[in-house]
Amino acid sequence: MSCRDGRPVKRSKGRAKVVRFGGTCARSRYCLQHSRGFGGDHLSTLVPAAASRTERGVVRGLLKTVRPHQWVKNLFVLAPMFFHKDVFLSTAQGPALNLVVTGRALAAAGIFCLLAGAVYTINDLADVAADRLHPIKRDRPIASGSVPEGIARILAATLIATSMVGAYLLSPWLALVAGVYLAKDLAYTFHLKKVAFLDVALIAFGFVLRVLAGGIATDVHVSGYMLACTALLALFLGFGKRRHELGMENAGKQRASLEAYSPGALNVALTVTGTATALTYIAYTLDPVTRTFFNSNSLWLTAPFTVFGIARFLQLVSGRAGRGLRAESPTQEMLRDVPFVSNLLLWVVVVVAIVYKLRPNG
C-alpha cells in the first residue's frame, strides 16, 4: 500500500506509517491515514489538508499577480470628473454626492483595474524566464511556480472578457478606448517593450487613454491642459521606472530595453519631463480659462505640492532618499514613502478646498 505521492506505507502497531524518502507526505495532495489498522473499520481516509493549503496559496498568488498596489494608477480615470466639479451637485438640501457620475467614473476605473490585472498576468507569463533572473521578481507567483501557468492564463482571459463586456455596457466608445489600451499593452508585452524610449512612450499613452476613458464614462470634456499634463507626467514616471530598474541587479538581463538606456540619458529625460510637467501644471493653474471656470485665482497654490512631488520622486528612483532601492517598482517606493504620501494628501485637500469651496458646480 502506498501514499498518494507514491511512497510506501507499512503497518506499525495498528496504525499506518509512511516510509519517507527525502520528503514529507504533507507536500502531496492527499495523505493516506488509517485509524484502526488495515483489516478493520476506517480502512482509510483522504485528508485534503495539504490540498487546501495549496489552493489558498494559489489564490494568494493570483491576487499578488494582478498587482492591486499598481491599480492606484487608474485614479487617472477619475481626473476628468474631479476637475470638472461633477462629484457633487447643488440641491435644496445642500451639496449632495452625484451618484450617477461618480458611479460611472468608479465603474470605468474598475474596468481598467481588471484590464491592468489581465495585462500584468500576461506580462508575467511572457517574462517568466527573465523574472527568474531578477533579485525581486523571481519571487513573483508565476516565476516561483506557486501559481501554475495554466491557471494564470484562465485568469487573464476571464479578466479581459469581464472588463470588455463591462466597458461596452457603459459606452461603446469606452469599450473602444479599453480595446486600444489592451492592444497597446499586448504589443508592449510581446515586442515593443524591448525598444528603448518607445516603451516609455507607450506607458505614457496608456495614462492618456485612462483620462480619455474617464471623460467618456462621465460625459466630461477633457481639456488640452489635462491631456498635456497627463502625457508629460506619465513620461516622467516611465523614465523614473527605468531609472529605478537600472539600479537593480542583472538589469540588462531582466529587461532588454535597459541595455539601451544609461543613467545619464535617463537623468536628462527625467529632468526635461519633470520640468515640463511642473511648468505645464503651473500654466494650467494661471490660465484665464481655468481661473474663470473655477471662479478662483488661487489654484496656483497647489503648484508647490506638485513641484515637491516631482523632486521627491526623483530622489526615490535614484536611491538618494536615504534608504537605497528597496522595492520592486517606483509605485511601491512612493506608497511606502511618508513624505511623498503626505504631500499627495495635502495636494488633494488644497485642490478640493479651492475647486469646491463647499459650493459645487450646479
Beta strands, then each sheet from edge to edge (+ up, - down):
strand 1: 9-12
strand 2: 15-18
strand 3: 31-33
strand 4: 45-47
strand 5: 88-91
strand 6: 94-97
sheet 1: 1+ 2-
sheet 2: 3+ 4-
sheet 3: 5+ 6-
end
